[in-house]
């Protein structure tokens, strides 16, 4: 019987790349029979087809399998080839070939296939996947915008754990400064099947802000329907910090003079192209020299910082606030006429006048407002605002004046 099994298996498999073995559990449970390929794979003597079962460690697993009365067994296991000091991987499958009338196993056979190449290829892929997971800020959402998967790098930049973000929308990261129109444009673009790219300021879990440059790509199924969206992000926080330093006044953190000039050029160009209007406000802190002389420049600097904060708190998000020089500030109000600019200035004048500066009481400011007129250049609109400011100063300060 044993010889018949061996002959059948040998005839069927000896011309394949699969090694095989067989154990006569009833008559000789301490040995196994195998083909030449099995001997080669596991460094067994090639001139023999019968070997001690303890010459291959993996047979211990088969013994446990037999004890549990399982009829089949499958496993992938590593094997150290000592001659080359190389680890190989094998796929092993075993099955009970025959039992006697009492249910005792008589024969068990198995096939062993060398899958080292496949495992190594898979490991290489896994290594690349691991590298991507740790270094690429990537996320996937379903068609409703619900996050279905994120990378470890995404968690690192946001401060959230995966289970805190998966199942939620990206709006959990939304910074209050980011306009809703940006998200509407983004969603409209990707749902139409197109890619969207841009820069967004977000909030981490701890409340700190960060900037990302992102590319959102829709993924389609075999019918051409969108099934999900993949977002690849780049951390540009450091870049934004550098940009901020180049355009912001280092003391007050509002725009500096150079950036105000750039913004004015853009507003004039926009107004000329689309026939729109904007207003311009210049304000000067009254008697600021006396503050510096009496309390010193450090106190004067603190007051300028507080005034810049008042301006930021009580103007629109679309307005551009900057330090024009010394104790002068300039505010560009897009899509507004002279009346709107005057109302903004009156509101700011009141807030500054009522503000408790603690060290120095009764601080006020004078204002001058002008409006863009067709054909204006930067000097034209600035001169009118400046003349209105001097009118406020000459009339007793803490005033608002306009000049068309």
WOVEN-V395200 format. One record per residue. RES is the residue in one letter. PHI is phi in degrees with one decimal (999 if undefined). PSI is psi in whole degrees, -180 to 180 (none if undefined). BURIAL is I if it has 9 or more other C-alpha atoms within 8 Angstrom, else O. Layout:
res/phi/psi/burial
RES/PHI/PSI/BURIAL
RES/PHI/PSI/BURIAL
//
This chain:
res/phi/psi/burial
X/999/-47/O
X/-60.1/-44/O
X/-63.3/-36/O
X/-65.2/-44/O
X/-61.5/-45/O
X/-62.4/-43/I
X/-64.1/-42/O
X/-63.8/-47/O
X/-64.0/-41/I
X/-65.0/-43/I
X/-64.1/-36/O
X/-78.5/-41/O
X/-110.0/-13/I
X/-64.7/-18/I
X/-98.7/12/O
X/-106.7/179/O
X/-96.0/22/O
X/-110.3/129/I
X/-83.7/152/I
X/-139.7/159/I
X/-146.4/163/I
X/-150.6/140/I
X/-120.4/132/I
X/-90.6/88/I
X/-65.8/-27/I
X/-81.6/-45/O
X/-100.9/-28/O
X/-150.1/67/O
X/-69.7/-10/I
X/-93.4/1/O
X/-130.4/163/I
X/-136.7/154/I
X/-106.3/148/I
X/-154.3/170/I
X/-91.6/178/I
X/-64.8/-38/I
X/-62.8/-38/I
X/-61.3/-43/I
X/-63.0/-43/I
X/-64.1/-45/I
X/-62.2/-34/O
X/-117.2/24/O
X/57.7/41/O
X/-96.0/158/I
X/-59.1/125/O
X/-72.0/-20/O
X/-88.4/6/O
X/-126.7/149/O
X/-113.4/6/I
X/-127.5/131/O
X/-140.4/155/I
X/-62.8/138/O
X/-65.1/-26/I
X/-79.7/2/O
X/-78.6/-12/O
X/-128.7/118/O
X/-62.8/-32/O
X/-67.3/-14/O
X/-66.9/-19/I
X/-60.0/-36/O
X/-65.1/-37/O
X/-68.1/-34/I
X/-62.4/-44/O
X/-62.7/-37/O
X/-61.6/-43/I
X/-65.9/-37/I
X/-64.6/-33/O
X/-83.2/-1/O
X/68.6/19/O
X/-68.9/148/O
X/-95.6/-16/O
X/-137.3/157/O
X/-147.6/140/I
X/-145.5/138/O
X/-163.0/150/O
X/-109.1/129/O
X/-139.7/151/I
X/-88.0/155/O
X/-141.9/129/O
X/-88.0/116/O
X/-86.1/106/I
X/-66.6/-33/O
X/-61.8/-42/O
X/-99.9/-3/O
X/52.2/50/O
X/-127.9/136/O
X/-90.0/127/O
X/-114.7/159/I
X/-122.1/138/I
X/-129.4/145/I
X/-101.1/123/I
X/-119.6/131/I
X/-131.7/137/I
X/-135.3/154/I
X/-151.9/145/I
X/-72.7/125/I
X/-87.5/-38/O
X/-157.1/145/O
X/-122.7/154/I
X/-83.7/-176/O
X/-64.8/-23/O
X/-90.9/3/O
X/88.9/5/O
X/-81.2/142/O
X/-73.1/132/I
X/-101.0/-48/I
X/-133.6/141/I
X/-134.9/136/I
X/-129.2/165/I
X/-152.2/159/I
X/-119.1/141/I
X/-130.0/125/I
X/-118.4/134/I
X/-77.0/114/I
X/-118.0/26/I
X/-57.3/-44/I
X/-61.8/-45/O
X/-64.4/-42/O
X/-64.9/-43/I
X/-63.8/-40/O
X/-62.8/-42/O
X/-64.8/-40/O
X/-63.8/-37/O
X/-63.5/-44/O
X/-61.7/-44/O
X/-62.0/-35/O
X/-63.8/-44/O
X/-64.5/-42/O
X/-60.8/-41/O
X/-65.1/-42/O
X/-61.7/-45/I
X/-62.1/-45/I
X/-59.9/-39/I
X/-83.3/-22/I
X/-120.6/-16/O
X/-107.5/127/I
X/-83.2/97/I
X/-133.8/146/I
X/-145.5/157/I
X/-127.4/137/I
X/-127.4/157/I
X/-82.0/-175/I
X/-69.1/-12/I
X/-93.7/-2/O
X/88.7/10/I
X/-82.2/131/I
X/-69.4/126/I
X/-109.2/-23/I
X/-159.6/145/I
X/-143.5/156/I
X/-86.8/164/I
X/-62.4/-36/I
X/-62.5/-35/I
X/-64.1/-42/I
X/-63.2/-40/I
X/-62.0/-43/O
X/-76.3/-28/I
X/-92.0/-22/I
X/84.5/1/I
X/-96.7/156/I
X/-87.1/162/O
X/-59.0/-43/I
X/-70.6/-12/O
X/-87.8/-17/O
X/-110.9/-37/I
X/-64.1/129/I
X/98.9/-8/O
X/-112.6/173/I
X/-97.0/162/I
X/-65.6/-13/I
X/-62.4/-16/O
X/-63.2/-21/O
X/-98.6/-1/I
X/-60.7/130/I
X/-87.8/140/I
X/-61.5/-21/O
X/-77.5/-17/O
X/-78.7/119/I
X/-69.3/148/O
X/-64.5/-29/O
X/-60.4/-32/O
X/-63.4/-44/O
X/-68.7/-35/O
X/-64.0/-43/O
X/-65.3/-42/O
X/-60.0/-50/I
X/-66.3/-39/O
X/-62.6/-38/O
X/-69.7/-51/I
X/-71.6/-34/I
X/-70.6/-18/I
X/-86.0/1/O
X/93.2/8/O
X/-103.9/163/I
X/-83.1/150/I
X/-128.3/136/I
X/-135.9/150/O
X/178.2/-176/O
X/-117.4/136/O
X/-135.8/140/I
X/-96.4/128/I
X/-123.4/174/I
X/-115.9/134/I
X/-77.2/174/I
X/-61.3/-34/I
X/-82.7/2/O
X/94.3/-8/O
X/-77.3/156/O
X/-100.3/153/I
X/-146.8/157/I
X/-112.0/140/I
X/-132.7/145/I
X/-102.2/125/I
X/-129.0/151/I
X/-125.7/121/I
X/-108.2/125/I
X/-123.0/130/I
X/-76.2/146/I
X/-112.5/136/I
X/-109.7/152/I
X/-87.4/-176/O
X/-67.3/-14/O
X/-98.2/3/O
X/86.4/9/O
X/-91.5/145/O
X/-69.9/127/I
X/-110.2/-22/I
X/-168.3/174/I
X/-127.7/136/I
X/-112.0/130/I
X/-115.9/122/I
X/-107.6/124/I
X/-114.8/152/I
X/-127.4/129/I
X/-74.2/113/I
X/-117.0/25/I
X/-59.3/-47/I
X/-61.8/-40/O
X/-61.4/-43/O
X/-67.4/-35/I
X/-63.2/-43/O
X/-64.5/-43/O
X/-61.0/-42/O
X/-61.8/-41/O
X/-64.1/-31/I
X/-81.0/-20/O
X/-114.4/-8/I
X/-107.8/149/I
X/-71.8/127/I
X/-65.3/-26/O
X/-82.8/-52/O
X/-97.8/-13/I
X/62.7/25/O
X/-104.5/174/I
X/-58.8/147/I
X/-89.5/178/I
X/-61.1/-42/I
X/-61.4/-45/O
X/-68.4/-35/I
X/-62.3/-40/I
X/-60.5/-43/O
X/-63.1/-43/O
X/-66.8/-37/I
X/-64.9/-42/I
X/-60.8/-42/I
X/-65.6/-42/O
X/-66.0/-41/I
X/-65.6/-44/I
X/-61.0/-42/O
X/-65.8/-43/I
X/-64.8/-38/I
X/-68.3/-39/I
X/-74.3/-41/O
X/-109.7/8/O
X/56.1/46/O
X/-106.7/-178/O
X/-134.3/160/I
X/-152.8/157/I
X/-113.7/160/I
X/-131.4/131/I
X/-120.0/128/I
X/-115.2/132/I
X/-129.3/148/I
X/-131.0/130/I
X/-70.4/126/I
X/-69.5/135/I
X/53.3/39/O
X/-67.2/-31/I
X/-60.2/-38/O
X/-63.3/-36/O
X/-64.6/-47/I
X/-63.4/-41/I
X/-67.8/-37/O
X/-83.4/-39/O
X/-115.7/-10/I
X/96.5/163/I
X/-70.9/-28/O
X/-63.4/-43/O
X/-67.0/-39/I
X/-60.3/-41/I
X/-63.5/-41/I
X/-61.7/-38/O
X/-67.2/-40/I
X/-62.2/-38/I
X/-64.2/-44/I
X/-64.5/-40/I
X/-65.3/-42/I
X/-61.5/-36/I
X/-66.6/-38/O
X/-62.2/-43/I
X/-62.9/-42/I
X/-68.2/-36/O
X/-73.1/-28/O
X/-119.9/28/O
X/-126.3/169/O
X/-75.6/159/O
X/-63.7/-28/O
X/-80.9/-14/O
X/-74.4/147/I
X/-108.2/121/I
X/-111.6/135/I
X/-149.8/161/I
X/-91.6/115/I
X/-79.3/-26/I
X/154.4/134/O
X/58.5/-119/O
X/-101.7/17/I
X/-99.9/138/I
X/-123.3/152/I
X/-128.7/137/I
X/-125.9/124/I
X/-99.9/124/I
X/-114.2/95/I
X/-63.9/152/I
X/51.1/47/O
X/-145.1/146/I
X/-97.0/-171/I
X/-63.0/-38/I
X/-65.4/-42/O
X/-63.9/-45/I
X/-60.4/-40/I
X/-65.8/-41/I
X/-63.7/-40/O
X/-62.2/-45/I
X/-64.1/-42/I
X/-62.4/-40/I
X/-64.7/-43/I
X/-66.7/-40/I
X/-58.9/-42/I
X/-66.9/-43/O
X/-65.1/-40/I
X/-67.3/-42/I
X/-64.7/-35/I
X/-89.5/-12/O
X/-69.6/140/O
X/-89.6/101/O
X/-85.0/0/I
X/66.7/-71/O
X/-70.2/-44/O
X/-121.3/118/O
X/-86.8/164/O
X/56.0/48/O
X/-85.1/134/I
X/-130.9/174/I
X/-142.8/152/I
X/-107.5/147/I
X/-128.0/146/I
X/-133.3/133/I
X/-126.4/140/I
X/-136.5/169/I
X/-128.9/144/I
X/-64.2/134/I
X/-119.2/149/O
X/-55.0/129/O
X/94.8/-6/O
X/-65.3/145/I
X/-108.6/-176/O
X/-61.2/-44/I
X/-62.9/-36/O
X/-61.6/-52/O
X/-72.4/-32/I
X/-69.0/-40/I
X/-63.5/-41/O
X/-66.3/-42/I
X/-64.9/-39/I
X/-66.9/-41/I
X/-65.4/-37/I
X/-66.1/-36/I
X/-63.8/-46/I
X/-65.9/-29/I
X/-63.5/-42/I
X/-63.9/-40/I
X/-67.1/-45/I
X/-68.3/-23/O
X/-91.2/9/O
X/119.1/0/O
X/68.3/176/I
X/50.8/47/I
X/-135.3/165/I
X/-122.3/127/I
X/-132.5/152/I
X/-121.6/158/I
X/-147.3/117/I
X/-74.4/none/O
//
